[in-house]
């Protein structure tokens, strides 16, 4: 992995604002291994930039649970082949070309463990779209097109032990036993992390936060 720069959230917000000012609409990707804090950082940036920014997570393109069961992938939910990558690429194309009417994106709802179509509105007034997810820099078809559609991509790095603790706590919060949560964090999640970490060299910026608790 390339050396990480230590940058405060305020510095990253300023960088995102500068990117948005490049207009007419800019797409910023935030990626990293599971548990790195991508969602929290992305939400913070969108909140700070204001109404001209919108968060459109990759997680909205999770395959439905019924499809994962049919394909025999339910026990690997979150792996690279458990997403509708072509659908995600198509949405990014529409967002990048700045259509004259609103574009609607899906959202993953953790409380039901399913994606919900059309849950996120991106009106033409939005000048910065922030998208976050594990696989934004994966070089394999069809994911490789994601990188060409994003104006800038940041890779968020975090100590592996802290990531694993966060993931274990997250899985417990959504109903798994402590033993199940730890097994998932050290099993499926770490397999996904091993797929994601080598993609950091394709990022515009590899960053570590001075205070990981803020993400």
N, C-alpha and C positions, 0 to 999 in steps of 0.2 A: 504494500500500500504506500502511496506517496506520503511524505510528511504532512501532518495535519497542522493547520494554523489555528491558534487559540484566539477566538473572537467572541466578544460579548454579544448577547442578543440584540442590544441596541445598534451595534455595528452592522449586524446582519440585516436589521430592519432598514437601516440607512442604505445599504447596498440594494435591497429589494426596491426601495423607493426610487433610487437612481435608475434601476432597470425599468421600472414602470414608466419613468419619464422619457425613456427612449421611444415609446409608443410605436404604432397606434395601440397595439395590444401585445404584451409580452407574456411568455409562459415560463415560469420558474419551477424547476423540479427539485424536490428534496428527497434524497434516498439514503440508504444505509441498512444495516442489518436489523432484524427484528428486535424491538426493545431499545433502539438507539435514541428515541425521543423525537422521531420525525413528525408525528401528528401534533404534538404539543408545540414544537417550534413553528410548524406551518400555521397553526391556529393563531399563535402570538403575532406572527408577521402580518397575517390578514387583518387581525384586530387593529394593529398599529397603523397599517396603511389606510384602513378605513373602507368606505363603501365602494371605492373604485377597485377593490381587490376581492377575489372570491377563491375559496378553497374547494378543489375538486379532487378528492383522494382517488388513488388507483383502486382502493379496496371496494369501491362500488361495482367493480367488474369481477368480483368473486362469482364463480359458478354457483347456482342454486344447490342447496343440500341434496335435493332429489337427483340432480345431475351427477354430483360427486359420488353418491351411492351407486348410481347406475354405472359409472365409469370405474368404480372400485378405488376411488381416491379420497374417500371421506376421512380416512385416518391420516391423510397428509394435507388437510385443508390449510391453505396458506402457501403451499409449494407453487413453483412457477407455472406448472401445468394445471392449476386449479383456478385459473383466471381466464376470462374472455379477452385475450390480448388483442385480437383484431378489433373487437369493439372499442377497447380503450384507444387504440391508434386512430380509429375513425373519429372518435370524439375529439381527440387532440387536434386533428386536422380541421374540424369545424370550428373549434375554439380559436385556432391560430388565424383562420381566414377572416375572422370578425364579421359574422353574418349580421344582417340588419335587424333580425329579430332574436329573441331570447333562445339560448340553447339550454336544454335540460339534461342534467347528468344524474346517474344513479348514485345512491349512497348506501354503504353497508351499515346495517343496524346490529350492533353487538347484542342487544337485548333479545333479538330473535335469531341471530346468527344467519341472517339472510340479506341480500341486496334488495333495495327498494328503487324501482325505476322512477325517473323523473323527479327526484326529491330535491335536487339542487338547481336553482335557476341562475343562469349566467346571462344577464342582460347586455346589450351592446355597450352600455356605459362602463362596463368593467374593463379596466386597462391592465390589470395584473391578475393572471390566473396562477395560483400556486397549486401544484399537484404533488402529492407525496406517496411513496410506496417503495417496496423492496427492490423492484426489478426494472427501474427506469433506465439502467445502464447495461442491461443484459444484451450481449451482442448477437444473440441467436434470433432467427426468424420466429414470429414477426416482431419481437420486442425491439430489434435493432432500429426500427423506424422511430421509436419513441425519442431517442436521443436527437434525431434530426429535426424533430418538431418542437423541442424545447430550446428556448433562447439561452438558458443557463441552467446548470444542474449542480447542486451542492451535495456532497457526501458527508453525512453526519457520523462521526466516529465516537465510540464510547468503549470504555473498558469492558471486556467480556463478562467478568464476574458481576459487575453492576447491571449489565444488560440482562443477564440470566435471572438475577434477583427480581428485577422489574417484571420480567415475563412470568415468572412463577407467581408473583403477587397478582398480576393481571388475570391469569388463568383461574386462580382461586376466587377472585372477585366475581368471575362469571360462572362459578358453580362447580369447578373441579375440586376434588379433594387435594390436600397438600401433596400427597404422593403422586396423584395424576398430574397436577400442575407442574411439579418438578420434572417428571418424566417427559412431558410435552416440551418444556422449555429446553431441556438438555438433549432431546431427541429431534423431533420434527423442526423446531425453531432453529437449532444449531445446524442442522442440515441445510436449511434455507440460508442461514448466515454464511456458511461456507460457499454457497453459490453467489452470494451478493458481494462479499468482501473483495474478491479479485477485480470487481468492476470499478473500484474506486479510481483507478488510473484514467478512466474516461470522463471524470468529473471536472468541472471548471474550478471547483474549490473543495478541498477536503478540510473539514472544520471540526474542532472540538470546542465545546463551551467551557469557560472557566468555572462555571457553577452548573454541573449537570442536573441539579435538582430543578432548574427552570425549564427543562425539557424532558 
